[in-house]
Amino acid sequence: MKQRTQLSMQLYDMLLERGYHEELWDVITRNLNTDYTAGRMIGYLCQYSHLPEGEVVDEMLAILSDRDALIKKKEMEQAQAKINEIYQYGFCVAVDKV
């Protein structure tokens, strides 16, 4: 698993300070281990003084789902760009560029 970023460690400290169970903040920060995902969770938590653990977990899952959808979108855009290149230049030219 990817190492935690500085922002992910800030999220870790935030969850610790708010009194959530160790297992919860450990799982959350291991999964939200990029600046993008940790930043989204920090932004969410800053809106509330304390949330039930279930809502924090639900938000983590929503953030991960959004991240996965964004990754799939980028992959599809890259595939579409390659298809467009094949249409424009032909199969042999597009294969040579790979």
LUMTORLO-15311 format. One line per 2 residues: number of its first residue (from 1); their letters; for each residue x, y, z of N, C-alpha, C. Coordinates in steps of 0.2 Angstrom, whole numbers, padded with zeros to 4 digits. Each point is the difference from the previous one (the first is absolute). Last residue first. Layout:
residues N
NUM) A) X Y Z X Y Z X Y Z  ...
END
This chain:
residues 98
98) VK) 0016 0018 -0151 -0001 -0003 0006 0007 -0002 0003  -0004 0009 -0022 0001 0005 0005 0000 -0003 0007
96) DV) -0004 -0013 -0020 0007 0002 0000 0001 0005 0006  -0022 -0007 -0005 0003 -0005 0003 0008 0002 0001
94) AV) -0014 0015 -0012 -0002 0000 0007 0004 -0006 0004  0002 0001 -0024 0004 0006 0003 -0002 0000 0008
92) CF) -0011 -0017 -0013 0008 -0001 0000 0003 0006 0003  -0024 0001 -0003 0002 -0005 0005 0008 -0001 0001
90) GY) -0012 0024 -0009 0001 -0007 -0002 0003 -0005 0006  -0006 0024 0000 0006 -0001 -0003 0001 -0007 -0003
88) QY) -0020 0009 0011 0003 0006 -0003 0006 -0002 -0004  -0012 -0016 0014 -0005 0003 -0006 0004 0005 -0004
86) IE) 0012 -0008 0019 -0001 -0005 -0005 -0004 0002 -0006  0001 0014 0018 0006 0000 -0003 0000 -0005 -0006
84) NI) -0018 0001 0015 0000 0005 -0004 0006 0001 -0005  0000 -0016 0017 -0005 -0002 -0005 0000 0006 -0005
82) KA) 0012 0004 0019 0004 -0005 -0004 -0005 -0002 -0006  -0009 0014 0016 0005 0003 -0004 0004 -0004 -0004
80) QA) -0016 -0010 0015 -0003 0004 -0006 0005 0004 -0004  0008 -0011 0019 -0002 -0005 -0005 -0003 0003 -0006
78) QE) 0005 0014 0019 0006 -0002 -0004 -0002 -0006 -0005  -0018 0007 0013 0003 0006 -0004 0006 -0002 -0004
76) ME) -0008 -0015 0016 -0004 0000 -0006 0002 0005 -0004  0011 -0001 0020 0001 -0006 -0004 -0004 0000 -0006
74) KK) -0005 0017 0016 0006 0001 -0003 0002 -0006 -0005  -0019 -0003 0013 -0001 0005 -0005 0006 0002 -0004
72) KI) 0002 -0015 0018 -0003 -0003 -0005 -0002 0005 -0006  0008 0009 0020 0005 -0005 -0003 -0003 -0003 -0006
70) LA) -0015 0012 0013 0005 0004 -0003 0005 -0003 -0004  -0015 -0013 0014 -0003 0003 -0006 0004 0004 -0004
68) DR) 0008 -0007 0020 0000 -0005 -0004 -0003 0002 -0007  -0001 0015 0018 0007 -0001 -0003 0001 -0005 -0005
66) DS) -0021 0003 0012 0002 0005 -0005 0007 0000 -0003  -0006 -0016 0017 -0004 -0001 -0006 0001 0005 -0006
64) LI) 0010 0003 0021 0004 -0005 -0003 -0004 -0002 -0007  -0010 0015 0015 0006 0003 -0003 0004 -0005 -0004
62) AL) -0019 -0007 0012 -0002 0004 -0006 0006 0003 -0003  0003 -0013 0019 -0001 -0004 -0005 -0003 0004 -0006
60) ME) 0005 0012 0020 0006 -0004 -0003 -0001 -0004 -0006  -0018 0009 0012 0003 0005 -0004 0007 -0002 -0003
58) DV) -0012 -0014 0014 -0004 0001 -0006 0003 0005 -0004  0009 -0004 0021 0002 -0005 -0004 -0004 0000 -0007
56) VE) -0005 0016 0017 0007 0001 -0003 0002 -0006 -0005  -0021 -0001 0011 0000 0005 -0005 0007 0002 -0003
54) GE) -0002 -0016 0018 -0003 -0003 -0006 0000 0006 -0006  0007 0005 0022 0005 -0003 -0004 -0003 -0003 -0006
52) PL) -0010 0022 0011 0000 -0007 0001 0005 -0004 -0004  0005 0026 0005 -0005 -0004 -0004 0000 -0007 0002
50) HS) 0008 0027 0007 0000 -0007 0002 -0005 -0004 -0004  0004 0023 -0004 0004 0000 0006 0002 -0008 0001
48) YQ) -0004 0011 -0025 -0004 -0003 0006 0005 0000 0006  0007 0007 -0022 -0007 0002 0000 -0004 -0001 0006
46) CL) 0022 -0008 -0005 0001 0006 0002 -0007 0004 0000  0004 -0022 -0009 0000 0000 0007 0000 0007 0003
44) YG) 0001 -0003 -0024 -0006 -0003 0003 -0001 0001 0008  0021 0005 -0011 -0006 0005 -0002 -0006 -0002 0003
42) IM) 0017 -0015 0002 0001 0005 0004 -0005 0006 -0001  0000 -0018 -0015 -0003 -0002 0007 0001 0005 0005
40) RG) 0009 0004 -0022 -0007 0000 0000 -0003 -0002 0007  0023 -0001 -0003 -0002 0007 0000 -0008 0000 0000
38) AT) 0011 -0020 -0002 0000 0002 0007 -0002 0007 0000  0001 -0009 -0021 -0005 -0004 0004 0000 0003 0007
36) YD) 0016 0009 -0015 -0007 0001 -0002 -0005 -0003 0004  0023 -0004 0004 -0002 0007 0002 -0007 0001 -0002
34) TN) 0006 -0025 0005 0002 0005 -0005 -0002 0007 0003  -0006 -0021 0010 0007 0001 0001 0003 0004 -0006
32) LN) -0022 -0012 0011 0000 0007 -0003 0008 0003 0001  -0004 -0022 0007 -0003 0000 -0006 0000 0007 -0003
30) RT) 0010 -0003 0021 0003 -0005 -0005 -0003 0000 -0006  -0010 0013 0017 0007 0003 -0002 0004 -0005 -0005
28) IV) -0021 -0008 0010 -0001 0006 -0004 0006 0003 -0003  0002 -0018 0016 -0003 -0002 -0007 -0001 0006 -0004
26) DW) 0007 0005 0021 0006 -0004 -0003 -0003 -0002 -0007  -0015 0010 0015 0005 0005 -0003 0006 -0003 -0004
24) LE) -0016 -0015 0012 -0003 0005 -0005 0005 0004 -0004  0007 -0013 0018 -0001 -0004 -0006 -0003 0004 -0005
22) EH) 0003 0010 0021 0006 -0001 -0004 -0001 -0004 -0006  -0021 0015 0010 0004 -0006 0002 0006 -0001 -0005
20) YG) -0009 0025 0005 -0002 -0006 -0003 0004 -0006 0002  0001 0024 0007 -0002 -0006 0004 -0002 -0006 -0003
18) RE) 0009 0023 -0007 -0007 0000 0000 -0002 -0006 0004  0023 0003 -0005 -0002 0005 0004 -0008 0000 0001
16) LL) 0009 -0015 -0015 0003 -0002 0006 -0003 0005 0005  -0004 0004 -0022 -0004 -0005 0002 0002 -0002 0007
14) MD) 0014 0016 -0010 -0007 0003 0000 -0005 -0006 0003  0022 -0006 -0006 0000 0004 0006 -0007 0003 0002
12) YL) 0002 -0012 -0021 0002 -0004 0006 -0001 0003 0006  0000 0013 -0019 -0006 -0003 0001 0000 -0005 0006
10) QM) 0020 0009 -0007 -0004 0006 0003 -0007 -0003 0002  0014 -0014 -0013 0002 0000 0008 -0003 0006 0003
8) SL) -0003 -0001 -0023 -0004 -0006 0003 0002 -0001 0008  0011 0017 -0013 -0007 0002 0001 -0004 -0006 0003
6) QT) 0022 -0004 -0006 0000 0005 0006 -0007 0002 0001  0002 -0024 -0011 0003 0007 -0001 -0001 0004 0006
4) RQ) 0002 -0028 -0002 -0004 0006 0002 0004 0007 -0002  0005 -0024 -0013 0001 0004 0006 -0004 0006 0001
2) KM) -0008 -0023 -0014 0004 0007 -0001 0001 0003 0007  -0003 -0027 -0003 -0004 0006 0000 0004 0006 0000
END
